[in-house]
Amino acid sequence: PNEAMEQESNRYKFRKFKSSKEASVALQLRM
């Protein structure tokens, strides 16, 4: 169960990182 929790949190972190990266790219495109 611990391993699954770690995997889930990694996926969550990655999704957060990906969305923030896309947001910054969108901001740069608007400039």
SEBA-609041 format. One record per residue: y, z, x of N, C-alpha, C in turn; residue number from 1. Coordinates in nm, 4 decimals. Example, Ala and Ser with C-alpha at 12.3 -4.5 7.8 and 13.67 -1.06 7.14 Angstrom:
<rs>
<<-0.5690 0.7800 1.3190> <-0.4500 0.7800 1.2300> <-0.3300 0.7800 1.3200> 1>
<<-0.2250 0.7080 1.2850> <-0.1060 0.7140 1.3670> <0.0030 0.7870 1.2900> 2>
</rs>
This chain:
<rs>
<<-0.1214 0.0000 0.0837> <0.0000 0.0000 0.0000> <0.1268 0.0000 0.0874> 1>
<<0.1197 0.0731 0.1985> <0.2367 0.0811 0.2868> <0.2744 -0.0566 0.3415> 2>
<<0.1734 -0.1337 0.3758> <0.1985 -0.2670 0.4315> <0.2637 -0.3570 0.3262> 3>
<<0.2158 -0.3451 0.2033> <0.2714 -0.4261 0.0950> <0.4182 -0.3887 0.0716> 4>
<<0.4468 -0.2591 0.0792> <0.5852 -0.2141 0.0599> <0.6740 -0.2740 0.1684> 5>
<<0.6248 -0.2734 0.2902> <0.7031 -0.3270 0.4024> <0.7282 -0.4765 0.3820> 6>
<<0.6240 -0.5469 0.3392> <0.6376 -0.6908 0.3163> <0.7423 -0.7161 0.2089> 7>
<<0.7363 -0.6361 0.1021> <0.8294 -0.6536 -0.0098> <0.9725 -0.6276 0.0364> 8>
<<0.9914 -0.5242 0.1171> <1.1274 -0.4915 0.1633> <1.1772 -0.5996 0.2588> 9>
<<1.0872 -0.6558 0.3378> <1.1271 -0.7648 0.4289> <1.1702 -0.8857 0.3481> 10>
<<1.0955 -0.9138 0.2403> <1.1294 -1.0283 0.1568> <1.2656 -1.0057 0.0920> 11>
<<1.2890 -0.8807 0.0482> <1.4162 -0.8476 -0.0156> <1.5315 -0.8640 0.0834> 12>
<<1.5107 -0.8138 0.2055> <1.6143 -0.8248 0.3090> <1.6427 -0.9713 0.3391> 13>
<<1.5355 -1.0503 0.3476> <1.5516 -1.1924 0.3795> <1.6292 -1.2635 0.2688> 14>
<<1.5950 -1.2286 0.1410> <1.6624 -1.2924 0.0282> <1.8110 -1.2548 0.0306> 15>
<<1.8398 -1.1285 0.0613> <1.9782 -1.0823 0.0667> <2.0529 -1.1557 0.1781> 16>
<<1.9864 -1.1657 0.2940> <2.0459 -1.2331 0.4089> <2.0715 -1.3798 0.3756> 17>
<<1.9723 -1.4432 0.3109> <1.9835 -1.5844 0.2772> <2.0999 -1.6067 0.1794> 18>
<<2.1114 -1.5220 0.0787> <2.2166 -1.5401 -0.0212> <2.3540 -1.5155 0.0402> 19>
<<2.3647 -1.4176 0.1299> <2.4947 -1.3913 0.1926> <2.5309 -1.5063 0.2859> 20>
<<2.4291 -1.5644 0.3500> <2.4519 -1.6787 0.4392> <2.5008 -1.7978 0.3566> 21>
<<2.4360 -1.8210 0.2424> <2.4762 -1.9318 0.1569> <2.6171 -1.9089 0.1036> 22>
<<2.6497 -1.7827 0.0753> <2.7833 -1.7513 0.0235> <2.8892 -1.7822 0.1300> 23>
<<2.8599 -1.7463 0.2549> <2.9572 -1.7718 0.3619> <2.9703 -1.9223 0.3858> 24>
<<2.8614 -1.9948 0.3720> <2.8665 -2.1407 0.3883> <2.9512 -2.2014 0.2768> 25>
<<2.9343 -2.1500 0.1553> <3.0123 -2.2000 0.0416> <3.1607 -2.1719 0.0648> 26>
<<3.1904 -2.0547 0.1210> <3.3301 -2.0209 0.1491> <3.3878 -2.1174 0.2518> 27>
<<3.3104 -2.1491 0.3546> <3.3583 -2.2402 0.4586> <3.3809 -2.3799 0.4017> 28>
<<3.2948 -2.4213 0.3095> <3.3082 -2.5550 0.2514> <3.4336 -2.5633 0.1640> 29>
<<3.4696 -2.4512 0.1019> <3.5874 -2.4519 0.0149> <3.7172 -2.4591 0.0945> 30>
<<3.7167 -2.4082 0.2153> <3.8385 -2.4052 0.2968> <3.8899 -2.5465 0.3233> 31>
</rs>
